[in-house]
Amino acid sequence: MYDAIVVGARTAGSPTAMLLARQGHSVLLLDKATFPSDTLSTHLMHVPAMAALKRWGLHDAVVATGAPPHTTFTMDFGPFAIVGQPPPFEGATSPYCVRRTALDEILVGAARDAGAEVRTGTGVAEVLIEDGTVTGVRTRDGAVARARIVIGADGLHSTVAKAVGAKAYADTPALTAGYYAYYTGVSRDGAEIYNLGDRTVVVFPTNDGTAVVFVACPIADFPDFRADVEGNYAAAIARVPGLAERVANGARTERIRGTADVPNFLREAYGDGWALVGDAGYHKDPCMAAGIMDAFLSAEWLAAAVHAGLTGERPMADALAEYQTVRDERFLPYLQMTVGLASMEPPPPEQAALFAKIASDPAESTRFFGALQGSTPIGEYLSPENVGRIMSA
Ligand SMILES: Cc1cc2nc3c(=O)[nH]c(=O)nc-3n(C[C@H](O)[C@H](O)[C@H](O)COP(=O)(O)OP(=O)(O)OC[C@H]3O[C@@H](n4cnc5c(N)ncnc54)[C@H](O)[C@@H]3O)c2cc1C
C-alpha cells in the first residue's frame, strides 16, 4: 500500500511525485511512456515556471541542457508590436524553451532521486474503485497497486478522470489547430509571436541551435490546412516579413507535427481517493504557452494538499477542496483570456487601443508580460483602474 500513486510522469506527474516523496511519503509513479521521449507539444516555459524549477533545485540542470534564455519577447499585431523582457520572478530571469525529451527526463529523474518508485513503460488499464472510493490501479501487465490516493497526471485523455467521471466545466471546444517543426538558422534572441488575423506564427529558440516554428489556424480552416500541411505551413510563414528567408537559409531537422485536439476546460479536481493535476484537470489551447507552468504550479498546490491530508493535519477532502479553489481562482481568468485569443477574432477596439498603448511604452510592455506570465494576476492588470492608468499615461 503506497501513500500515493501518480499516473503520468511528465510536467505534472513527476513534480507531484517528487514533492510528495521529498516529504517522506511512499509514492509510485507510473507512465506508459519510457524516457527520454518526446510528446506533442511546443515547450516554452515562462519565468514563473523557471522559478518553480529553482524552488525544486532543478533550474540549473534544465538550463544546462543548452536551450538559450529568451531575452526578448515580441508579440506582433501588425500595425504595432509589444516588445520587451518579461520581468524576473523569484530569482528566475528568463523564459526558456527546453525540449521535452530533456525536460521530462530531468523531472522523472528528480522524482526517482526523491525516493519515488518509478515504473515507466507501464500503462494503467483500470482504476480500482471500492464503495465509491478509489483504492488503486491495475496496470496493463495485470499487476495491482493500492494507495491512499491515486493522482491522475495523465494528460488530456486522462484514464483516471474517465474512470471517476470527473466533470468538465468552463468548457469550450477546440478553437484552433496547430502545426510545428524544428529549424536551424532561424533563432533570434527570444520568443516571437506574430498575430496575422487568421494565422498565428510563433518562433521559440530551443536546444541544439534550433527553433520551433509553430503555425496556428482557426479550427474552421483545419480541414483545408490538413489537406496540404506543407503548403499551408509555408504560406503562413511567408506572411511574416523576413521569416521565410530565415527558414529557407536554415534546415528543418524534424518532420512537421500537428494537432487540433486542443479543447478548453477545467475538470473537477478531486473526489474520494483521487485527484487530478496538469492537463488532466485543466486543458486549454496552447496560445498562451502556459501548460507547463500551470502544471508545475498545480503540482505544488496538490502536493501540499495531499501532504496535509496524508499526515492528518487536515481532513483530505478539505485540503483537496481548497486545492481546487486555488487552482480555479488562479486559472479561470487565464482560461477566459486563452479562449478569447484562440478565437482568432480581431480584438475589440478598446483592447486593440490598450495593446497599442502598451506597445508604445517599454516599461509598460514589461508589466504586460508580467501579467501574461502570471507574476502579476491578470485580473489585477486588466482592472478598470489599471487600464485607466495605462490609457491616460
Ligand atoms: C501543440 C501544443 C503546443 C504546446 N505548447 C506549449 C508551450 O509552448 N508551453 C507550455 O507551457 N505548454 C504548451 N503546451 C501544453 C503542454 O504540452 C501541456 O500543458 C503539458 O504537457 C501538460 O503536462 P501533463 O504532465 O499534465 O500531461 P502530459 O504531458 O500529456 O503527460 C501525461 C503523461 O501521462 C501518461 N499517461 C497517459 N495515460 C496513461 C495511462 N493510462 N497509464 C500510464 N500513463 C499514462 C502519458 O504517457 C504522458 O507521459 C502545448 C500543447 C500543445 C498540444
The ligand as an ORCA input file, in Angstrom:
! r2SCAN-3c Opt
* xyz 0 1
  C       0.654     21.913    -29.915
  C       0.899     22.207    -28.463
  C       1.811     23.167    -28.102
  C       2.032     23.455    -26.754
  N       2.948     24.403    -26.415
  C       3.200     24.681    -25.122
  C       4.200     25.628    -24.745
  O       4.904     26.212    -25.581
  N       4.386     25.864    -23.418
  C       3.631     25.248    -22.466
  O       3.821     25.518    -21.273
  N       2.699     24.314    -22.785
  C       2.472     24.034    -24.079
  N       1.535     23.082    -24.408
  C       0.794     22.434    -23.324
  C       1.652     21.378    -22.631
  O       2.137     20.462    -23.586
  C       0.823     20.637    -21.587
  O       0.097     21.561    -20.799
  C       1.699     19.777    -20.690
  O       2.347     18.783    -21.427
  C       0.848     19.115    -19.602
  O       1.645     18.204    -18.884
  P       0.977     16.957    -18.158
  O       2.086     16.325    -17.392
  O      -0.246     17.376    -17.452
  O       0.451     15.999    -19.324
  P       1.247     15.256    -20.479
  O       2.480     15.984    -20.851
  O       0.231     14.979    -21.530
  O       1.704     13.883    -19.817
  C       0.775     12.879    -19.493
  C       1.526     11.559    -19.325
  O       0.593     10.596    -18.867
  C       0.897      9.359    -19.474
  N      -0.311      8.544    -19.479
  C      -1.489      8.820    -20.084
  N      -2.367      7.825    -19.859
  C      -1.712      6.893    -19.117
  C      -2.080      5.635    -18.590
  N      -3.307      5.128    -18.758
  N      -1.161      4.945    -17.889
  C       0.081      5.445    -17.698
  N       0.482      6.632    -18.178
  C      -0.407      7.348    -18.874
  C       1.366      9.724    -20.876
  O       2.180      8.698    -21.400
  C       2.132     11.021    -20.614
  O       3.503     10.786    -20.458
  C       1.305     22.770    -25.743
  C       0.384     21.790    -26.108
  C       0.181     21.505    -27.455
  C      -0.803     20.434    -27.823
*
